[in-house]
Amino acid sequence: MKFGIFYELSVPRPWDQEAERSVYMNALEQVRLADELGFEQVWAVEHHFLEEYSHCSSPELFLTACAMQTKYINVGHGIVICVPEFNHPIRIAERAAVLDILSGGRLQFGTGRSATWTELGGFRASPDETKKSWDEFVHCIPKMWTQERFGYEGQYFSMPSRAILPKPYQKPHPPMWVAVTSPGTELDAADRGIGCLGVTFTSFAEQEAKVKEYRRRVQNCNPVGSFVNNQVATVNFLYCHPDNETGAKTGMNMIRHFNYMAAQLDMAKEAYPAKSYPAAGLLPSLRRQASSPGDQFKAPEGIAVGNPEHLIGELKKWEASGVDRVNFLLNAAEIIPQAQVLDSLRLFAKEVMPAFADAQPQRAVAGGAS
């Protein structure tokens, strides 16, 4: 099992001139250290209008900065919103190819369709159409990357035959993923031969069942790209400290802060009931947690906060469930001081990573679907 880091880029109020820049600079420092320590991927979301929760509306720029300041770590679009009101597929293909070139073939290409009414409504996108436009985009973008010329007549976009340039550095193209928040999206991933990028918090039993069905279905998939990216990733929190009680207390403070921010989101399912959004994703459990602050410092099962021994035990359970990768949120609205975040990364790399045979990538290979 391999490890990565995952960014929402949450910015707490008050928003003075330095607030957003400080969050971005702290994140870049963390990414540089993660690259040195052997973390394999860095993912950044695409969100719009989500005050405090996420100020990451142009992840391709942040990820370019990450790529130019590192040597080995893969840069992951987690995710590009494949909805025409947000992004035209030609521009998606072009920007992704440039990022792959600049990173030397280290791009991981995640796709999705947004899950909040704040964002969908802000762009005047219909929740009833997003899954269909996502499907059309993920079928077309790999062809834009691999065909000398591409033309198309479809429901959500059309174009005459043109050379879409540049082409990605990775051949035939970067590994493709889809963000999994709504139930059943892992099946959509399997059927299309793309990676399952978990971005909600699930139990071991639920994750194991999802992985099992994903592996079964992906064997008979009709891949949208030139190869099958048979991988499952999940998201987690990370705070590693020599003292388990201190680690759990600090980590749970971060988690409760994240839960509180997430609980304020106006999810598409709640604001605009539609078959295409069958569930409110992570919100029900987060709202229950956010409504009960208290002094509950004991970390829930599976959460990577505490001392190295505790983290190894919890992460071994994820490994046993069949997960290939765990991507960590390191902070929430800068609730943990930067020096402590960096110390957590160092301790994790020193004492936890060696317990996982494949945790550190072979540095001779920068990119690809390894």
C-alpha positions as CSV (number, residue, x, y, z in Angstrom):
1,M,0.0,0.0,0.0
2,K,1.2,3.5,-0.9
3,F,0.6,6.9,0.6
4,G,-0.2,10.3,-0.7
5,I,-1.5,13.7,0.5
6,F,-4.7,15.4,-0.4
7,Y,-5.6,19.1,-0.4
8,E,-8.8,21.1,0.0
9,L,-6.8,24.3,0.8
10,S,-9.2,25.6,3.5
11,V,-8.7,29.2,4.5
12,P,-10.1,30.4,7.8
13,R,-11.4,33.9,8.4
14,P,-10.5,36.7,8.8
15,W,-9.3,37.0,5.2
16,D,-6.5,39.6,5.3
17,Q,-4.1,40.1,2.4
18,E,-1.9,37.2,3.5
19,A,-4.5,34.6,4.5
20,E,-4.8,32.7,1.2
21,R,-1.2,33.0,0.2
22,S,-0.1,31.7,3.6
23,V,-2.3,28.5,3.2
24,Y,-0.9,28.0,-0.3
25,M,2.7,28.5,0.8
26,N,2.3,26.1,3.7
27,A,0.9,23.5,1.4
28,L,3.8,23.8,-1.0
29,E,6.3,23.4,1.8
30,Q,4.4,20.3,2.9
31,V,4.5,18.9,-0.6
32,R,8.3,19.5,-1.0
33,L,8.8,17.6,2.3
34,A,6.5,14.8,1.3
35,D,8.4,14.4,-2.0
36,E,11.7,14.1,-0.1
37,L,10.1,11.6,2.4
38,G,8.7,9.2,-0.2
39,F,5.0,10.0,-0.4
40,E,3.9,9.0,-3.8
41,Q,1.1,11.3,-4.8
42,V,-0.3,14.8,-4.0
43,W,-4.0,15.4,-4.9
44,A,-5.8,18.8,-5.1
45,V,-9.5,19.3,-5.5
46,E,-11.4,21.6,-7.8
47,H,-14.0,23.5,-5.7
48,H,-15.7,26.9,-6.3
49,F,-17.5,29.3,-3.9
50,L,-17.0,27.1,-0.8
51,E,-16.0,29.8,1.7
52,E,-13.3,28.6,4.2
53,Y,-13.9,25.0,3.3
54,S,-11.9,25.1,0.1
55,H,-10.2,27.9,-1.8
56,C,-8.8,25.6,-4.5
57,S,-10.6,26.7,-7.7
58,S,-7.6,26.3,-10.0
59,P,-5.9,23.1,-8.9
60,E,-3.9,22.9,-12.2
61,L,-2.0,26.0,-11.1
62,F,-1.3,24.7,-7.6
63,L,-0.3,21.3,-9.0
64,T,2.0,22.9,-11.5
65,A,3.8,24.7,-8.7
66,C,4.0,21.4,-6.9
67,A,5.5,19.7,-9.9
68,M,8.1,22.4,-10.4
69,Q,9.3,22.2,-6.8
70,T,9.5,18.4,-6.6
71,K,11.2,15.5,-8.4
72,Y,9.3,12.4,-7.8
73,I,5.8,12.8,-6.3
74,N,2.9,12.3,-8.7
75,V,0.5,15.3,-9.1
76,G,-3.2,14.4,-9.0
77,H,-6.1,16.3,-10.3
78,G,-8.6,15.2,-7.6
79,I,-10.8,16.1,-9.5
80,V,-11.4,18.0,-12.7
81,I,-15.1,18.8,-12.9
82,C,-16.4,17.3,-16.1
83,V,-19.4,19.5,-16.5
84,P,-19.5,21.8,-19.6
85,E,-20.6,24.9,-17.5
86,F,-17.4,24.5,-15.5
87,N,-14.9,23.2,-18.0
88,H,-14.8,22.6,-21.7
89,P,-13.4,19.1,-22.5
90,I,-10.9,20.5,-25.0
91,R,-9.5,22.8,-22.4
92,I,-9.4,20.0,-19.8
93,A,-7.3,17.8,-22.2
94,E,-5.0,20.7,-23.1
95,R,-4.3,21.8,-19.5
96,A,-3.8,18.2,-18.3
97,A,-1.3,17.5,-21.1
98,V,0.7,20.6,-20.3
99,L,0.8,19.6,-16.6
100,D,2.0,16.2,-17.6
101,I,4.7,17.7,-19.7
102,L,5.9,20.1,-17.0
103,S,5.9,17.4,-14.4
104,G,7.8,15.0,-16.6
105,G,5.0,12.5,-16.8
106,R,3.8,12.6,-13.2
107,L,0.1,13.4,-13.7
108,Q,-2.7,11.4,-12.2
109,F,-6.0,12.5,-13.9
110,G,-9.0,12.4,-11.6
111,T,-12.5,13.2,-12.9
112,G,-15.9,14.0,-11.3
113,R,-19.0,16.1,-11.5
114,S,-19.3,18.2,-8.3
115,A,-21.6,17.4,-5.4
116,T,-22.7,20.8,-3.9
117,W,-25.6,22.9,-5.0
118,T,-23.5,26.0,-4.1
119,E,-21.2,25.1,-7.0
120,L,-23.7,23.6,-9.5
121,G,-26.1,26.4,-9.0
122,G,-23.4,29.0,-9.2
123,F,-22.5,27.8,-12.7
124,R,-26.2,27.2,-13.6
125,A,-25.5,23.5,-14.2
126,S,-28.4,21.0,-13.9
127,P,-27.7,18.2,-11.4
128,D,-29.8,15.9,-13.7
129,E,-27.2,16.2,-16.4
130,T,-23.8,16.0,-14.6
131,K,-23.4,12.3,-14.7
132,K,-24.2,12.1,-18.4
133,S,-21.7,14.9,-19.2
134,W,-19.0,13.3,-17.1
135,D,-19.5,10.0,-19.0
136,E,-19.2,11.8,-22.3
137,F,-16.1,13.7,-21.3
138,V,-14.2,10.6,-20.0
139,H,-14.9,8.8,-23.2
140,C,-13.6,11.7,-25.3
141,I,-10.6,13.1,-23.5
142,P,-8.4,10.0,-23.9
143,K,-9.0,10.1,-27.6
144,M,-8.0,13.8,-27.7
145,W,-4.7,12.8,-26.1
146,T,-4.0,9.8,-28.3
147,Q,-5.4,10.6,-31.8
148,E,-3.6,13.0,-34.1
149,R,-6.9,14.7,-34.9
150,F,-10.2,14.5,-33.1
151,G,-13.7,15.4,-34.1
152,Y,-17.0,14.8,-32.3
153,E,-20.7,15.4,-32.4
154,G,-22.3,14.7,-29.0
155,Q,-24.9,15.8,-26.5
156,Y,-22.8,18.1,-24.3
157,F,-20.2,19.3,-26.8
158,S,-19.3,19.0,-30.5
159,M,-16.3,20.0,-32.5
160,P,-14.9,19.7,-36.0
161,S,-11.7,17.6,-36.5
162,R,-8.7,19.4,-35.0
163,A,-5.3,18.6,-33.6
164,I,-5.6,19.0,-29.9
165,L,-2.2,20.0,-28.6
166,P,0.0,19.4,-26.8
167,K,-0.1,15.7,-26.2
168,P,0.7,14.2,-22.7
169,Y,4.2,13.2,-21.9
170,Q,3.0,9.8,-20.6
171,K,2.2,7.3,-23.3
172,P,-0.4,6.5,-24.2
173,H,-1.8,9.0,-21.6
174,P,-2.0,9.6,-17.8
175,P,-3.8,7.2,-15.5
176,M,-7.5,8.1,-15.2
177,W,-9.6,8.1,-12.0
178,V,-13.1,9.1,-10.8
179,A,-14.0,10.6,-7.4
180,V,-16.3,8.3,-5.5
181,T,-18.8,10.1,-3.3
182,S,-22.2,8.8,-4.4
183,P,-23.1,5.1,-4.0
184,G,-22.5,3.2,-7.2
185,T,-19.8,5.5,-8.6
186,E,-17.2,2.8,-7.8
187,L,-19.1,0.6,-10.2
188,D,-19.0,3.3,-12.9
189,A,-15.3,3.4,-12.4
190,A,-14.9,-0.3,-12.8
191,D,-17.1,-0.5,-15.9
192,R,-15.0,2.2,-17.6
193,G,-11.6,0.8,-16.5
194,I,-10.6,3.8,-14.4
195,G,-9.3,4.1,-10.8
196,C,-11.6,4.4,-7.9
197,L,-10.6,7.6,-6.0
198,G,-12.4,7.5,-2.7
199,V,-13.0,10.9,-1.2
200,T,-15.5,9.9,1.6
201,F,-14.9,8.2,4.9
202,T,-16.2,4.6,5.1
203,S,-16.0,1.7,7.4
204,F,-13.6,-1.2,6.7
205,A,-16.5,-3.5,6.0
206,E,-18.1,-1.1,3.5
207,Q,-14.7,-0.4,1.8
208,E,-13.9,-4.1,1.5
209,A,-17.3,-4.8,-0.1
210,K,-16.7,-1.9,-2.6
211,V,-13.2,-3.1,-3.4
212,K,-14.4,-6.7,-4.0
213,E,-17.1,-5.6,-6.4
214,Y,-14.8,-3.1,-8.1
215,R,-12.2,-5.8,-8.7
216,R,-14.8,-8.2,-10.0
217,R,-16.4,-5.8,-12.5
218,V,-13.2,-4.2,-13.7
219,Q,-12.1,-7.6,-15.1
220,N,-14.8,-7.4,-17.7
221,C,-14.7,-3.6,-18.3
222,N,-14.9,-1.7,-21.5
223,P,-12.1,0.9,-20.8
224,V,-12.6,4.5,-21.9
225,G,-8.8,4.9,-22.1
226,S,-6.0,3.0,-23.7
227,F,-5.4,0.9,-20.6
228,V,-7.2,-0.2,-17.4
229,N,-6.2,1.7,-14.2
230,N,-7.2,-1.0,-11.7
231,Q,-6.5,0.9,-8.5
232,V,-8.5,1.8,-5.4
233,A,-7.6,4.8,-3.2
234,T,-9.2,6.1,0.0
235,V,-8.9,9.3,1.9
236,N,-7.9,9.7,5.6
237,F,-6.6,12.2,8.1
238,L,-3.0,12.2,9.3
239,Y,-1.5,13.4,12.5
240,C,1.4,11.4,13.8
241,H,3.0,12.1,17.2
242,P,5.3,10.2,19.6
243,D,2.6,10.3,22.3
244,N,-0.6,8.5,21.3
245,E,-2.9,10.6,23.5
246,T,-1.4,13.9,22.2
247,G,-1.6,12.7,18.6
248,A,-5.2,11.6,19.0
249,K,-6.2,14.9,20.8
250,T,-4.6,17.1,18.2
251,G,-5.8,15.0,15.3
252,M,-9.3,14.8,16.5
253,N,-9.4,18.6,17.0
254,M,-8.4,18.9,13.3
255,I,-11.1,16.3,12.3
256,R,-13.9,18.0,14.2
257,H,-12.9,21.3,12.6
258,F,-13.1,19.8,9.2
259,N,-16.4,18.1,10.0
260,Y,-17.9,21.4,11.1
261,M,-16.9,23.1,7.9
262,A,-18.1,20.2,5.7
263,A,-21.4,20.1,7.6
264,Q,-22.1,23.6,6.4
265,L,-22.0,22.6,2.7
266,D,-25.2,22.9,0.7
267,M,-25.2,19.4,-1.0
268,A,-26.9,18.9,-4.3
269,K,-29.1,16.0,-3.0
270,E,-30.5,18.2,-0.3
271,A,-31.1,21.3,-2.3
272,Y,-32.2,19.7,-5.5
273,P,-33.4,16.1,-5.1
274,A,-32.5,14.1,-8.2
275,K,-31.9,10.5,-9.1
276,S,-28.4,11.4,-10.3
277,Y,-27.5,12.3,-6.7
278,P,-28.9,9.4,-4.6
279,A,-27.2,10.3,-1.3
280,A,-25.9,13.3,0.5
281,G,-22.4,11.7,0.6
282,L,-20.4,12.2,3.8
283,L,-22.7,14.8,5.3
284,P,-25.1,12.8,7.6
285,S,-22.3,11.3,9.7
286,L,-20.3,14.6,9.7
287,R,-23.3,16.6,11.0
288,R,-23.8,14.1,13.8
289,Q,-20.2,14.5,14.8
290,A,-20.2,18.3,14.3
291,S,-23.2,18.6,16.6
292,S,-21.5,16.9,19.5
293,P,-18.2,18.8,20.2
294,G,-17.4,17.7,23.8
295,D,-14.0,16.3,24.7
296,Q,-14.1,13.1,22.6
297,F,-10.4,12.6,21.7
298,K,-10.5,8.9,21.0
299,A,-10.0,8.5,17.2
300,P,-12.7,6.5,15.4
301,E,-11.6,3.2,13.9
302,G,-9.5,3.5,10.8
303,I,-8.4,7.2,11.3
304,A,-4.7,7.8,11.2
305,V,-4.2,10.0,14.2
306,G,-2.0,9.0,17.2
307,N,1.4,7.5,17.6
308,P,3.2,5.4,15.0
309,E,2.3,2.0,16.5
310,H,-1.4,3.0,16.5
311,L,-1.2,4.3,12.9
312,I,0.4,1.1,11.7
313,G,-2.4,-1.0,13.2
314,E,-5.2,1.1,11.7
315,L,-3.5,1.3,8.2
316,K,-2.9,-2.4,8.2
317,K,-6.7,-2.8,8.4
318,W,-7.1,-0.6,5.2
319,E,-4.4,-2.7,3.5
320,A,-6.3,-5.9,4.4
321,S,-9.5,-4.4,2.9
322,G,-7.8,-4.3,-0.5
323,V,-7.1,-0.6,-0.7
324,D,-4.0,0.3,-2.9
325,R,-3.4,3.8,-1.6
326,V,-4.3,6.1,1.2
327,N,-4.3,9.8,0.7
328,F,-4.1,12.0,3.8
329,L,-5.6,15.4,4.7
330,L,-2.9,17.0,6.9
331,N,-4.7,20.0,8.2
332,A,-8.1,21.9,8.3
333,A,-8.2,25.7,8.2
334,E,-4.6,25.8,9.6
335,I,-5.8,24.5,13.0
336,I,-2.5,22.7,13.4
337,P,0.6,24.9,13.4
338,Q,2.8,24.3,10.3
339,A,5.8,23.1,12.3
340,Q,3.7,20.3,13.8
341,V,2.3,19.3,10.4
342,L,5.9,18.9,9.1
343,D,7.0,17.0,12.2
344,S,4.0,14.6,11.7
345,L,5.0,13.9,8.1
346,R,8.6,13.2,9.2
347,L,7.6,10.8,12.0
348,F,5.1,9.0,9.7
349,A,7.8,8.5,7.0
350,K,10.4,7.3,9.5
351,E,8.3,4.9,11.6
352,V,5.1,4.1,9.8
353,M,6.1,3.8,6.1
354,P,8.7,1.0,6.6
355,A,5.9,-1.2,7.9
356,F,4.4,-1.2,4.4
357,A,6.5,-2.9,1.8
358,D,5.4,-0.8,-1.1
359,A,4.9,2.5,0.7
360,Q,7.9,4.2,-0.9
361,P,7.9,4.3,-4.7
362,Q,10.9,3.3,-6.8
363,R,12.5,6.7,-7.4
364,A,13.8,5.7,-10.8
365,V,10.3,5.9,-12.2
366,A,8.7,9.3,-11.8
367,G,5.3,8.8,-13.3
368,G,3.0,6.2,-14.8
369,A,0.4,3.8,-13.4
370,S,2.6,1.8,-11.1
